[in-house]
Amino acid sequence: MLIHPQFDPVAVSLGPLKVHWYGLTYLAAFVGAYLLATYRARQAPFAERGWTRQHVEDLLFFSMLGVVLGGRLGYVLFYKPSYYLAHPIEVFYVWQGGMAFHGGLLGVITAMAVFARQQGRHFFEVADLVAPCVPIGLAAGRIGNFINGELWGRAADPSLPWAMVFPESGSDVARHPSQLYQFGLEGMLLFVLLWLYARKPRQQGAVAGMFMFGYGLFRFVAEYFREPDSFLGLLALNMSMGQWLCVPMIVLGALFWGMAKKDAFQA
């Protein structure tokens, strides 16, 4: 069995200033998304529609707010509503952790809708630009989870070559390093597939639909190896909260993709 390396969560200390690895992964996520979105804005059909670097920067600003606010509110509402109802001030204690991807996604969708309305663009035009850039950020976030030794996996056969003990779990049980599974599936694999798919001209909304379907599917699979939240456990049909939140993503992603193929989202 492998033992989690127990990384120091602080990457750099400059006197009283401490820079955490998790913060650096968020920075890498936004920088990666910015560079990829800037590249896409120079390609067809976005260049012909007047996209500029300034548009990408404005969209990134809105999206950053959406990720942070949506991710936090999503965690509060999806995972611990009763706790935060009793301790409302702790909603603002973001340094204690607690972010939900699905909440962050809703936050970004809201941010894109605001940006699209402000710019007079179709929502799915904006979504198609952004969608292939997101998985790189997800990959960076999962590396941050692994460095922190959090969101570990379910118990694994100790003979599995990469089975790992996470001391942070409070036990010496060999577990799946599910953070790395998610890094590979919903991060790198989804990025490669989506980027290749988006290289060719597609009907408006098709790329965004493919992202929702692909992420939902890969996350649903990865959840079978990830330890469910201790305060929730498994829910109906022995599925985790993460899996239940992925079900509407898979359904809507397939629906949007099908509608896009029929040119339902053309301006």
JOSUL-V82145 format. One record per backbone hydrogen bond with DSSP energy under -0.5 kcal/mol. NH is the residue of the N-H (numbers start at 1). CO is the residue of the C=O. Records with the same first field share a line. If there is no record, write none. Layout:
NH = CO ; CO
This chain:
2 = 163
4 = 165
9 = 7
11 = 9 ; 19
12 = 19
14 = 17
17 = 14
19 = 12
20 = 18
21 = 9
24 = 20
25 = 21
26 = 22
27 = 23
28 = 24
29 = 25
30 = 26
31 = 27
32 = 28
33 = 29
34 = 30
35 = 31
36 = 32
37 = 33
38 = 34
39 = 35
40 = 36
41 = 37
42 = 38 ; 39
43 = 40
46 = 43
47 = 43
49 = 45 ; 46
50 = 47
51 = 46
56 = 52
57 = 53
58 = 54
59 = 55
60 = 56
61 = 57
62 = 58
63 = 59
64 = 60
65 = 61
66 = 62
67 = 63
68 = 64
69 = 65
70 = 66
71 = 67
72 = 68
73 = 69
74 = 70
75 = 71
76 = 72
77 = 73
78 = 74
79 = 75
80 = 75
84 = 80
85 = 81
86 = 82
87 = 83
90 = 87
91 = 88
92 = 89
93 = 90
94 = 92
96 = 93
97 = 94
100 = 71
104 = 100
105 = 101
106 = 102
107 = 103
108 = 104
109 = 105
110 = 106
111 = 107
112 = 108
113 = 109
114 = 110
115 = 111
116 = 112
117 = 113
118 = 114
119 = 115
120 = 116
121 = 116
125 = 122
126 = 122
127 = 123
128 = 124
129 = 125
130 = 126
131 = 127
132 = 128
133 = 130
134 = 130 ; 131
135 = 131
137 = 133 ; 134
138 = 134
139 = 135
140 = 136
141 = 137
142 = 138
143 = 139
144 = 140
145 = 141
146 = 142
147 = 143
148 = 144
149 = 145 ; 146
150 = 145
153 = 176
154 = 225
156 = 174
160 = 157
163 = 160
164 = 175
165 = 2
166 = 164 ; 173
167 = 165
169 = 166
170 = 167
171 = 166
175 = 164
176 = 154
178 = 176
180 = 177
181 = 177
182 = 178
183 = 179
184 = 180
185 = 181
186 = 182
187 = 182
188 = 183
189 = 184
190 = 185
191 = 187
192 = 188
193 = 189
194 = 190
195 = 191
196 = 192
197 = 193
198 = 194
199 = 195 ; 196
200 = 197
206 = 203
209 = 205
210 = 206
211 = 207
212 = 208
213 = 209
214 = 210
215 = 211
216 = 212
217 = 213
218 = 214
219 = 215
220 = 216
221 = 217
222 = 218
223 = 219
224 = 221
225 = 222
226 = 222
227 = 152
232 = 229
233 = 229
235 = 239
238 = 235
239 = 236
244 = 240
245 = 241
246 = 242
247 = 243
248 = 244
249 = 245
250 = 246
251 = 247
252 = 248
253 = 249
254 = 250
255 = 251
256 = 252
257 = 253
258 = 254
259 = 255
260 = 256
261 = 257
262 = 258 ; 259
263 = 260
264 = 259
266 = 263
